Amino acid sequence: MSPPTYELLYHPSIPGRGEYIRLFLEATSTPYTDVGQSSYDEVRSICCSPSSLHDAAGNPPPFAPPALRVKGEGKNGGDLVISQTGNVLMYLAERTGELCGDGGGQERWWVQGLAMTALDLSNETHDTHHPVAVMDYYEDQKEESLRKAKDFRANRIPKFFGYFERVLKGNEKEGKGKYLVGSKLTYADTTIWHVLDGLLFAYPKELAARKKDYPILLDTFYKGIKEEKGIKEYLESGRRFPFSMGLFRKYPELDRQ
Ligand SMILES: N[C@@H](CCC(=O)N[C@@H](CS)C(=O)NCC(=O)O)C(=O)O
């Protein structure tokens, strides 16, 4: 049986939430098409239209990108379309049997819980530059952003980083500080790694000041993931989109002063 054709449905030219899914596919050398790069109208009509309905295969319309389309895996031989980043990651792990620890055992639930916690931090980072209204400009909510970012830096970053540092420490015997669960890469690792990378872009001064407090997370772990098979090649390929105006944005006034 030939492997399924995976199509990522996401906005073009930004890492965004699509990157969590790209990292899974890249780390496992799974072939995929990034539909938004060549056919963004298609992504918009499926994932962004306020009037989209169930499709011919019975897939409900995604609320927002990212989504994953899998050729021929839907109802009655149609395509399957699934949405929500954490859900797509869990599907890929189940389908490929990769990046989910011991596969069918308990570890997959730990992996999913940790990945969802990393996605919570990703959402909270987004909210620092859009604390009031998602559709308004940052400039129109700057005062609230400054207040939100102050709390994010003082309380939320330490709480999340402290948590992931503890998990890495607790798994040190097997994971050697390189993996959150077990002794090999999972999508919990790739997901929190991308959040760290985004925070290093958006809050460089805050992260520099905190580096010594989280030596496993910000040193051993962060550096180690970059060397993983698939990830290393992807980072060196030039195909990864740089951070710009997506989830992780560089507004120096929100960073530590
Ligand atoms: N919880 C969802 C959030 C999806 C989401 O917010 N997508 C963004 C792009 S990264 C979007 O286009 N949102 C439009 C909206 O929320 O109206 C997920 O993780 O997939």
The ligand as a Tripos MOL2 file, in Angstrom:
@<TRIPOS>MOLECULE
LIG
   20    19     1     0     0
SMALL
NO_CHARGES

@<TRIPOS>ATOM
      1 N1         -6.7350   26.4050   17.9990 N.3       1 LIG1
      2 C1         -6.5800   26.5400   16.5820 C.3       1 LIG1
      3 C2         -6.3270   28.0000   16.2440 C.3       1 LIG1
      4 C3         -6.3680   28.2560   14.7690 C.3       1 LIG1
      5 C4         -6.0320   29.7010   14.4290 C.2       1 LIG1
      6 O1         -6.2040   30.6080   15.2530 O.2       1 LIG1
      7 N2         -5.5540   29.9210   13.2050 N.am      1 LIG1
      8 C5         -5.1500   31.2530   12.7780 C.3       1 LIG1
      9 C6         -3.9300   31.1850   11.9090 C.3       1 LIG1
     10 S1         -2.5480   30.5140   12.7750 S.3       1 LIG1
     11 C7         -6.2640   31.8930   11.9960 C.2       1 LIG1
     12 O2         -6.2180   32.0250   10.7780 O.2       1 LIG1
     13 N3         -7.2870   32.3140   12.7270 N.am      1 LIG1
     14 C8         -8.4210   33.0200   12.2100 C.3       1 LIG1
     15 C9         -9.4440   33.2690   13.2800 C.2       1 LIG1
     16 O3         -9.2780   32.7660   14.4110 O.co2     1 LIG1
     17 O4        -10.4030   33.9580   12.9820 O.co2     1 LIG1
     18 C10        -5.4260   25.6410   16.1170 C.2       1 LIG1
     19 O5         -4.4810   25.4320   16.8910 O.co2     1 LIG1
     20 O6         -5.4590   25.1280   15.0020 O.co2     1 LIG1
@<TRIPOS>BOND
     1     1     2 1
     2     2     3 1
     3     2    18 1
     4     3     4 1
     5     4     5 1
     6     5     6 2
     7     5     7 1
     8     7     8 1
     9     8     9 1
    10     8    11 1
    11     9    10 1
    12    11    12 2
    13    11    13 1
    14    13    14 1
    15    14    15 1
    16    15    16 2
    17    15    17 1
    18    18    19 2
    19    18    20 1
@<TRIPOS>SUBSTRUCTURE
     1 LIG1         1 GROUP 0 **** ****
